[in-house]
Amino acid sequence: MKQLVQNLRTGHLELLEVPCPQPARGHLLVQTRASLISAGTERMLVEFGRASLVQKARQQPERVKQVLDKIAADGLLPTLEAVFSRLDAPLPLGYCNAGVVVEVGEGVSGIAVGDRVASNGPHAELVQVPRNLVAHIPASVEDEQAAFAVLGAIALQGIRLLEPALGESVAVFGLGLVGLLAVQLLQASGVKVLGIDPHPRRRELARQFGAEAADASADADPVSMARAFSGGQGVDGVLIAASAKRDQIISQSAQMARQRGRIVLVGAVEMQLKRADFYAKELSFQVSCSYGPGRYDPSYEQRGIDYPYPFVRWTEQRNIAAVLELLASRRLDVAALITERIPHAQAPRAYELLTADSTQLGIVLTYGDEAPSLDRVAVRAAAGAPTQASGQVIAGIIGAGGFTQRVLLPALRRTPAVLDSIASAGGVSATHAARKFGLRASTSDYRTILDDGRVNTVFITTRHDLHARLVVESLQAGKHVFVEKPLAIDLAGLACVRRELEARPGQQLLVGFNRRFAPSAVRIRQLLADRTGPACMVMTVNAGAVPADHWIRDPQVGGGRIVGEGCHWIDLLSFLVDARITSVYASSAREPGSLGRDADHVTLSLTFSDGSLGALHYLANGYRTYPKELLTVFCGGRVLELNNFRRLTGYGWRGFRRLSLWRQDKGHQAEIAQFVARVASGGPLLIPPDQLWNVTEIALQAQCGPPGSGGESAAADELDAAFSLAAQGPDV
């Protein structure tokens, strides 16, 4: 099937042939009948993509600061690689969709195959959308009308925040699609409306919808017109639906508002608020967030957990449904807003028209009646499929995110491995990766890779909650497995992996603990090999803050920061002294009001079987330009200091003073190269299984154990119990 994407680096628009997405739990698969180009938002995205790098930097100065900070911490080349990789990723366009349900994911109720629905799906022949972002289309509403529902919900949410009362006067600043929809919604609620815009045609449309109109061009005075419109008192409220790179609109809105008036921002304008504009009138100002309550809440949007109806009357889904009901009752007219109808196959032409003609409003993309392919595999080249030779690694990759494309695939391409196929849930990122790195096929169904007899090695780089299950399934399919850390986010998952691996001694398993493969880490281990006493290690990680709603902090998805990322350094310390961790003591600095268990500022005290000690300080309250990783090792009257995997300095070591690298090397390339070689030649696991179990259970104990608990790790006993249970029960 075809989906419209944009390359943010070049601005190039393309209808990309991608695998049909597979509806996840709580999601639907919808065949698109019509989709609407959001003139304001999508014009802005296209213009940003076509801008030069310098122009992009000027538009986002806060991003430039982040890039400079990363250069200071990690070096120039790794930073540039990360920036260009991010810009190179394809961006799906569109979020106003209407179509017919063709598949229903597990856990979805109230919607069946064949139902017509409106959603925030992109411009694609088939879209996967969450249940809580879908609303039924009434029978009397046509598909192209229903495609306006999401933009209508944006306007409606702004009006709900403005709280206009019957008989009040409201000015709508900006008469694009959202503004003209807002004009109609305000008119329907008994409010006197003044539409303000520099375009004569848009002002005329506002008049057709029953509003008065004022000119906002450079030589006009909308403030005086608004005062006259309100009888000299000032308007009760202002809804800003404009898109502008100047703060004049905010100031004018404040000037035209009455004493204690209300201003709500729906559009995108500069927000250099002037105190004098707001102080004397005691004005209230609020920014509206998209379609309504639930937006950007993973629990609501992705997990389908609805807000209680009596307490959150208008969620984003209920707002979309309300707009559809207004369309059905003919109180909302969108036919006059449609300026072009263009077939989806010619979508790039629609954007040329959008950027060349500022008078364009509603450009509707139409889709033919022919059902698109439901094939979940897109083959890049029919010929040249690899055949497995003795000892040859034929690689399938599950997961096509930033790490895969920036680190894993470039590293694999430098090895003798054959890159065969790659899977991602939506298919777009997998298809982009397949084209960029020369893989034979992309798919939205990872089982395609597991069922492929040619593929003998699977690389898993998905979100953490899928790791254990995918490792088990891959081992059961007879594949060698590389899985990014962590191996598992709970003891039950770890036990299932352990059971499966022990039943298949001929298969390789490597967890992505890459830092033990770094040249500086290997050198430290060599220097410590001749020690006669214990080592004391202090590892400081300047981890940086992560938003509270980030998936890695979700215990059901990411496992928490220590399990999800801290395991890297737990493994590194274990590797350096070549000893088992026998106990862990975890303590955290609690932020006021924090839940505590997933604190960002954690210190782990580790005891090793040879008497060595390790202190891991995983901290998120440092400064961003400070090095991310600093390691100091004290042993036998000597000291080793490693700075950010670029410079290793020895104090008191005979024959060793310094190891300096021209760029940061965290061991990714060596890790992948050695794994490919081990799969080809056979032999023991690169990381012994006992070390994998030990590091993972210690991370779980540190993350999930009782705060302040110490002594011998209770996780070991829990793991044995979980292993015994898993040996009798179903797989993960």
N, C-alpha and C positions, 0 to 999 in steps of 0.2 A: 504494500500500500504506500501511498505518497503522503509526505508531510512537509510543510513549509518550514524552513529553518534559515537562520541568518548567521553568517560568520561575523562575530563582533570585531575581529581584527581588521577585516577587509570591507565589511559591509555587504558582501556578496549574498544575494538571496537565491535559494535553490529549493526545488521540489525534490526532496530526497526519498529514494526508494528504501523503505525500512521494514523490518518485520512487523507483523501485526502484534500490538501489545497484548499481554495476557492479563486479564483482570485479577488483581490481587484480592485478598480477603477484604470485604467491605467496599469493593469497587465494581464498576460496571464497564462493559465495552459497548460503545455507542457508534453506530454508523452515521456519519455526518450528512445532513440534508442541506444545511446552510450555515455559514459562519459570517460574522460581521467584523470588519476591520475597525478597531478602535482608533479613530483618526488621530487623536491627540497623543496617546501613549505609543502607538506603533510608529507614527511619524517620528517621534522623538528617538525611538530605538534605532530606526533605520538611519537617521541623520547622525546619531552617535557612532554607529558602526562604520559609516562612510568617512568620518572625520579622521584626520591624521593622528598619529600617536601624541603629538604635541597638543593638538586640539582636544583629544580625549583627556589628556592630563589637565588641561585648563578647565575642563568641565567638571572634573572630579579631583579637586586639590587634596581632599582628605585621603584619597587612594594614593596619591603621590607621596604623601607623608608616610603611609604604611610601607610603600616600596622602599623609600630611603631608609626606614628603620630596619627592614629586612636585609638590605644590603649591608648595613652596619653590623648586623648580627651574623648573617650567614655567608656574606660575600656577594660579589657582583653576578657571577655566572649562574649560581643556583637561583638567585632572585629573578634574573631575566628569563630563565627557563620556566619558572613558575608563572610569571606574568604572561609570557607568550602562550603557554599551554592553556591558561584560563581564557585568554582572548580567542584562541583558536577553536574552543569548544563550540559546537553548533547550538544556537539558541532557538528553541521552538517559538514561533510567533502565534499570537492570537489567544483570546480567552472568552470569546462570545460565540457559543456553539448551540446548534439545535439539531437533533437527529433521532434515531430509532435505536432502542436497546437491542443488541444482538447476542450478548452473553451477560450473565449475572454471576458475580463472584460469591464465594462462600460468605455467609453471614449477612447477606443483603435481604431485607424484607420490604414489602410494599411496592416493589417494582418488578416487572416481569419482562421477558423477552417480547418485543413487539411494541412496547410502550414508547410514546414520543416524549422526549425530555429535553429541557434546556439545561446547559451546564457551562462551566468555564473551560471547556476543552479547547485545545489549540486548533489551528487550521490544518487538519489532517483528515484523511478519509475515514479513519477509525481512531477513536480516542478512548483512553482509559480515565475514568473520573471517579472520585470518591462519592459514596452514597449521599453524604451531607452537602454536596455541592450540585445536586441534581433536583430538578422539580418537574412535575408532570405538566405537559403542554395541554391546555384545554382544546377540545375538538374544533372549536371555532377559530382558533388562532393558527395562522399559517406559519410554516417553518421559518421563513425570512423575518416575519414579525417576532417570533420567539427568540431569534438570535439577538434581539435587543434587550432581552430580560436582564442579563448581567449588568450592562451599562445602566439600565433603569434602576437596578438595585443599588448601584453606587450613588445615583442621584437621590434615591429614596432614603438611604442611610444618612446622607448629609442633611436632608430635610428633617429626619427624626431628631437629629442632634440640635437642629435650629429651633425645634419646637414652636412652629408658627401657630398662632391662634386665629380663629375665624375672624375675618375683618382686618387683620393686620396687613401691613405693607412690607414686601420683601423685594430686595434687589438681587437679581442673578447676574453676577459678573462673569461674562464669558458664555457665548451662545453656540458652543460646539454641540456634539451629540448629548453629552451629559447635561449641559446647561439647558438645552431645549427640552429634554425629557423632564428636567426639574421644573421648568416653566409650566409644563402641562400638569405635573403632579401638584404643584402649588395651587394652580388654578382650580384643580379638582377638589382641593381642601378648603376653598372659600377664601383664599388669600389674594390681595391685590399685588400684581407682579410687575416689576420693571426689569426688562431685559437690557443688558448693557454689552455692546460689542462693536468693534470697528467695521465689520462687514455688513453692507446694506442688505444683502440677501438673507442673512441670518436674523437681522432685526425684523425684516418683513415676515419671516416665519414665526417669530415670537408674537408679532401682532396677529397673525392668523390663529394662533393658539389662545388669543384673548388677552395678551399682556400689552403693556405700553413698552416702548423701546427708546433707548438713549444711545447716542453715538459715543464711542470710546476712543476715537482716533486722536492723534496728537493735538489737533487744534480744537478739540471739543472739551466741554466741561461737564462730565457726568455727575460730579458732585452737586452742582447747581440744579441739574435736571432731577436728581433724586430728591433734593430738598423740595423742589416745586411739586414733585409727584406725591410727596407725603404731607403737603400742606404746610411746609416750613418746619415741621417737627423733627424731620429725619426719619428714615425708614426703621422699622422695628428689627429687621434682620437683613443680613447680607450673606448670600451663598456664593462663594468664589469657586467657579468651575472653569476658570481660565488656566492657560499654560503660558507662562511668561518668565523671562530671565531678568526681571526687574521687580523692585519692591514697591513701586508706585501704586499698584493695585491694592495692596494691604492698606497703605496710607489713605487712599481715596475711599476705601470701604469704611474706614474708621471715621472719616470726615462726614460721610453721608448718613451714618447711623445716628439714631436718637440717643439721648441720655440713657445709659444702661442697656443699650442695644446689644444684639448678639451677632457674631460673625463666625461662620463655619467655612473652613477651607476644604474643598473637595479636590481641586485641581493641583497644579504644581507651579507655584510662584516663589520668588525670593521672599524670605521671611525675616528681613531686617526690621523688626518691630520698633517703632519709635514711641517711647514712653509718653511723650506729649500727646500723641494721637489717642491714647487709650486712658490716660490717667484722669483727666477732668470729667470724662463721661462715664467712667467706671464700666467700660465695655468688657464683654466676655468674648474670648477668642478660643476656638477649638478646631482641631484638625480631625477630619473624618477618615476612618480607616476602611477603605475599600467597600465591600458589600455589606459589612455589618458584623456583629458579634460572632466569633468563631473563626474569623479570618486569621490565618497564620498560627492557629492553635492546633498543633499536631494531634492532640487527643480528639478534637472535634472533626478536623478535616480528614485525617488519615486513619484514625481508629474508629470513627463513626460514633463517638460518644456524644450524644445530643445534650444540649442544655435544657434544664427543666422548663417546660412551657410556661408555668405560672410565674417564674422568676426571670426568664429571659424571653420575653414575648416575641421579639423580632431578631432572630438569628439571620445569618447571611442566606441560608436556604429559604427561610420564611419570607425574607425580602424578595428573593427571586420569584417565589410563588405568588406574592402579592402583585408584583408587576405583571405577571402572566394573567392574573385575574382582571387587572385593569385593562389589559389588551383585549381580553375576551368580552368585557362589558363596553368596549369602544370608548372608554374614557381616556385612553392613551392612544395617540395616532403616531405611528412611525412611518407610514407610507410616504409622507411628505419629506422625511429625512433621508430617504434612499436616493442617492445621486447616481450610482452605477451598480450594475449587476455584471459580474465577471466570472467566468468559469474558473474553478479551482486550478485546473491545469494551466491557466494563464495568470496565476497569482502574482508572479514577479511584475507583470505589467500593471497590476493594480497598485503596487507600491510606487512604481514610477509615476503613475497618475497622481497618487496621493502627495508625493513630495514636490511635483511640478505645479500642482494646482491647489492653492490654499483655500479655494472655495468648496472643495470636496467635503462632504459630510459622511453619509453612510454608504460605504462601499461593501456590498454583500457578495461573498463568494458563493457560487452555486455549485452543486455536486450532482453528477448524473445519477440516473436510476439504477445503473448497473452496480451490482454488489462488488466491493473491492475484495481482493484476495485476503483470506484469513490465514495465509501461510505465515508461520512464525519463524521462518528461516529466509534470509536474503542472501543469495549466493553472489559474491562479487565477480567470480570468474568460473564458468562452468568447466573449463579445462584446467589441467594442472593440479588437480587434487592430489595431495601427497599420499604415497603408499609407504607403509611402515617397513623400514629396513631394520635389520638386527642391530639393537643398541641405539636406534635413533629415537629422539624425543619428538613426539607429535603432540603439540600443546593446544589445549583448549582452555580458555580463560572465562571465568564466571565473575562478572563485575567489570564495569568499564568506566569507573569514576576517575577523578583527577590523579590519584596515586597510580592507577593502572596505566594511564596514558603518559604520565610525566616520568614515572620511575620504572615500573615493571616491564612494559613493552619495549622501551629503549634498551633495557638491560638484556632482555631475552633476545632481541635482534642481534646482539653482539655475541651470541652463543650459536652452536650448531643446531639448536632446536628449530623445528619447523613450526611456524605460527599458523595454526589451522583455522580455528573458529573462536568467536567471542560472544558472550551473552550479557545482556542487560535487561532489566525489567521492561523498560519502555521501548528499547530497540534503537533509539536515535543515537545514543552515545556509543553503543556497540558498533553500529554501522559506520559512524565517523572514525572510530578506532580501526575498524577493518580496512577502510580505505587508506587511512594514513599510514598504517604499518604493514599493509599488504597481506592481511589475513584472507583466507578463502571465503569465509561466510560469517554472517552475524545472525543472531537469533534473540528472541525474547523469551525463549523457553530453555533453561539450562539443561533440562533432561535430554535435549537434542545432542548435547555434547557428551553426556554420560552414556547415551545409547550408541554413540558413534564408535564402531570397532577400530577405526584407524587411530583415534586419539588415545594415547596411553598415559598422558600426564595432564592433570588438571591444576590450574592456578586459581585460587579462590580469594577474591578481594572485595567481598560484599560487606554490608553492615554486619556488626559483630554478632547479632542474635542468630544469624544464619550459619555461622562458621561451623559449629559442631555438627549440625545436621548435614550440611553439604560435604563435610569431610567423611562422615559415615557413609553417605550415599555414594560418594566417589570411590571410597575403598571397596564398597560392595560391588561397584561396577568394574572392579579390577584395575583401577587407575592408580598411578603414583600421584601424590598430592602435595602441593605447596599451598599453605593457607597463611594469609596475613595474620598478625597477632590481633586479638588474643585467640588462643585455641578454642576456648569456650568461655561463656559468661556465667556458668553455674556448674555445680559439682555433678549434677545428673548428666549434663552434656559431656563433661570431661570423662565421666565413667564410660559412657557409650563409645566415645572415641577410643579409649584405652582398650575396651573389650574387642572392638573391631580390628584394631591394629594388631593386637596380640594373636588374633585368629588368622592374620595374613602377614606372616613374617617376611614374605618376599617383596612386599610393596614399600616404597619409600614414603615417608611423611616428614615434612619440614615446616616448622612454624617460622614466620618472618621476623625472627629476632636478629635483624641484620647487623646490629652494632657489634656483636661478637665476631663478625667477619671483617670489621673495619681494620685497616693496616695498623692503626695506632693501638687498637685493643689487642690485636694479635701480638704486637711488640711488647705490650705491658705483660701479657701472660708469659711470654718468653723470659722476660726479665725477672718475673716472680717465681719461675720454675725452680730456681736453685735456693730459694729461701729456706731457712731452717726454723722459722717461727711464724706465728700468725701475721696476717696483714690487716690493717685497719683502713677502710675505704670510706670516703665521703663523696657522695654523688649529689650535686645540686642541679636541679632542673628548673629553669626559668620558664615554666610551662605556659604562662599567659592565661588571661581570663577567657572563659567560654560562657556564652549566654546560658541562663538557667534552663531554657527550653531546647537547648541543643541535644540532638539525638544521642550523643555519646554519654550524656548524663542520665539518660533514661535507663534505669536498671533492667528493663525488659528488652531494650534494643541495643544500647551501647555497653551496658554493664557497669558504667561508672568510669571515672577517669583513671583510677589506679588499675583496674582490671583491663580497661581498654587501651591505655597508653603506658601507665607506670610499670607494667610487666616488662617493657623493654629494658629498663635499668635494673630490675630485679634479676633478669637473666644475665645481663652484662656482668654484674658483680659476682654472680655464681660462676660464670665462665672464667673470670680473671683468676680466681683462687682455686678453680677446679674442685669445688666442694659443694656438698648438699646443704641447703638451708634447713636448719633444724628448728628455728623459732623466729617469730616475727612479733614485734611490738609496734602498734600503730597509734599515733596520736595526731590530732588535727587542731588547727587554730580555727575556732568557730566564729563565723561572721554573725553579728546580731540578727536573730530571726531565721538563721539558716537551719536546715533539717539536720545537719551534722554528718550524716552517713556518707554524703557525697561532697564533702568539703573539698575546696580547691587547694588548701594549704596543709599538706600532710608530711609528716616525718615518719619514716619506717626505720626501726632498728632491727637489723638482721643478724642472726648468729649462725655461723657455719660449722659444719662437722669437724673441721680442722682447727677450730678455735678462733678463726678470723671473725672480724666484725665489719658490718657495713651499715652506713647511715645514708638513707635516701631522702633527700629533701625535695619534695615535689611541690612547687610553690607557684601560685598564680597571681601574686600581688607584687611582682617585680616590675622593672622597667623594660620596655620592649627592645631597646638597643643593647641591653646587657646580653652577653652570650647565653644561649639557651642551655648548654650542657657543659658543666665543669666537674671534673673528677680529680680527686687528690688521693693518692695511695701512700700510706706510711708503712714502712717495713724494714726491720733490721737497721735502723739508723739512717735510712735513705728515704727519699720522697720522689714520687712521680706525679706530675701535674699535666692533665690533658684539658686543653681549651677548645671546646666546640668541634672536636674531631678534625682539627686543622694543625694544631701544634702540641707536641708532646715534649715536655722538658723533664730531664732527670737531675736530681740533686744527690750527689754522693754515690752515683753508680759508676763503677769502673768500666770504661770503654763505651759509655753512653752518656750523651749530654742533651741531644735534641733531635726530634724528628719533625720536620716541617713539610706540609703539603701545600701545593699551589692552589688547591681548592678543597673545600670540605668533602670528606669521604666517610660516610656512615656505613659503608660495607654492602650497599645494595648490589653492586655489580658482582663482587666476589661471591656473595651469597647465592645469587641466581646461577652464576657460572659453575660453582661447585655442586649445586643441586642438579643441574642438567648433566654434569659429568658423572655424578653418582648414580642417577637413573640409568645412564647409558652403560656404565661399567658394573653396576651392582655393588653390594657391600653393605656395611652397617649404616644406620641412620646417621646423618651429619650431626644431629643433636640427639644423644641417647634418650630413649623414651623416659627413663627415670627422671632426667633433668626437665623434660617437658612437663611431666606430671607435677614435679616439685615446684617449679616456677609458677605454674598456673594455679596450683592450690594455695601457694603463699600469697599470690595476688588476690585471690578470692577471699582468703582469710583477712588480709589487710583491709580490703574494701568492705566486706560484709560482716566481719566479726564484731563482737561487742566493743564499743569504744573503750580504749585503754586496756584491752585484753592483752596478755602477754604469755610468756612461757612457751612450752612445747606446742607446736601448731595443732590446733584441734581439727584443722582441715584434713589432715592425713587420715584420722579415724573416720571422719565424715565421708571422705572419698572412698575408703574401703567399703563402707556401708552402702554408698551409692553404687559402687561397682558391683557388689553382690546383688543388689536389687535390679540393676540394668541387665545383668546376665540372664535374668529370668523374664524380664519384661520387654516391651516393644522398643524399637529404635527411637532415637530422638526425632 
